[in-house]
Amino acid sequence: MIWGIRAADVPLYAERLAPFLLNFAEHSHKRATALQLLDAIMARDMQVWVCGDFQAVCLTSVHPEHVEINCCAGEDRTAWQDDLEAHIAEWAQFLGKRRVIMIARPGWQKWARGKGYTPAHVELVRELGDGR
C-alpha cells in the first residue's frame, strides 16, 4: 500500500519520518539538511509518500512538465519499488505532467531502465580534503 502524508499531518508522523529525512540529508552531499527537507514538505514544495507501515519513504516535487522523485529509501526495495513508481507515475499523469524524473543512486539504474527510464545525467562528486 502506498499512501501520502499531507503537510498538515506531518507532525503526527514526525517520529517515524525523521530517520528517513536524516538519511536523505546524509546522502545529499550537504545540499539539504533534514530541517530544510521538512520545511519544503511543510511548505508543500515536496510531497511525502509512504510504503506500507513506513517500510519506505519517498519525497517528490512537482514541476511544470514533470514530477520529480527526489529521495527514496527503505527496506527490501524489491517489495515496494514497482508499486511506488507506478503510483507516482499515475499521480503525475493525473496532474497532467509529461514525465517522471528520478534522482536515484546507481543501484536503481538497472531496475529503472526496465521501467522505461533513460539516463539523462550522471552526477559526479569529489570530496576535497584539507591536503589539497
N, C-alpha and C positions, 0 to 999 in steps of 0.2 A: 504494500500500500504506500503510495506517495501522497503526501499532504503538505500544504503550505502553512506557514505561520504568519499571520497578519502582524504588522508592526505593533499594533495596539496590544497584541497578545505576547509579544516577546518577553516581557517581564515574568510571565507565568512559566516560561521555559528557560529562563536565563541560566540556571544551574546546569542544565543539560546541554545548552547551546555553547556555553563558554569554552569547553575544551576544544570544540571544533574551530571557533573563532581564533583561539590561541594557536592552534595548528596551522590555520590558513595564514595568519600573520607570520608565523615562524618560517613558512615556506615562501613568503612573498619577497624575500631579499630586501627587507626593510621598506617596501613600497607602501605597506599599510600595517597599522597596529590593529590589535583586536578591538580596541576602542573606536578606531576610525571605521572599521567594518561595522561595528554596532551602530555607530552614528549614521552610516549610509543606509542601514536597514531601517532604523527608526525614522529617517527622512524619506523613506520609501524609494530610495535610489537603487536599492538592492532588495531582492526577494529571497526568502528562505524556504527551501524545500527539504522535507524530511522523509527518509525511507524507513518504513515500519516504526519501531519504537526506538528511534534515534540510532538505527544501525548505520546510517549515513546521513550527512547533511550537505546540501549544495546551495551555493549562492549564485543568483543570476542578476543581470541588469538588462533593462530594455533600452534599445536604441532605435533611431528612425527606421532602419530597414532590417534589424536583426535583434534577436535575443542572444545574450552572451552568457555562457556558463563560465563564471569567473573562478570559482573554487568548489572543490568537491572532495570529500574524504569520508571514509568509513571502513567497516569491517566486512570481509567476504564480498568484495566488489562484484563478483560474478552473480551473486544472488539478487542484486538490485540495479546494476548499471543499465541493463536493457530497458527495464520499466521506467527508470528515471529519465533516460534520454527520450524515450517515446512520449512520456508525459510532458516534458518541456517542449519537445517539437510540436506536439498537438496544441499546447498553450500558445506557442509562438504563431502558429497558423491562425488560431482563434484571434490573436491580436492583429493579424494581417501582415505579419513580418515575412520577409523573403528568405531568411536563412537563420540558422543557429550557428554561432561561432563558439567554439570550446577552447578555453585556455586550460591546458592539461599538461601534466608531467609526461615524460617519454613512455611510461608503461601503458598509457592509454592509447597510444598511436595505432597499434595493430587492430585493436578492437574497434576504434573509431573509423578506420578505413572500411571495415566490414559494414558499417552503418552508413557509408556514403560520404564521410568527411574526407576532405583532401587537405594535405598540409599547405598552409599559406605562408607561414613564417617559422623561423627557428629562433628561439631565444638562447643566447649565449651569455653566461655570467662568468666574470673573472673577479675573484676576490683579491683585493690588494692588501698586502701586508705592510708592516712597519719597515721592513728592509728593502723596500722598492728601489 
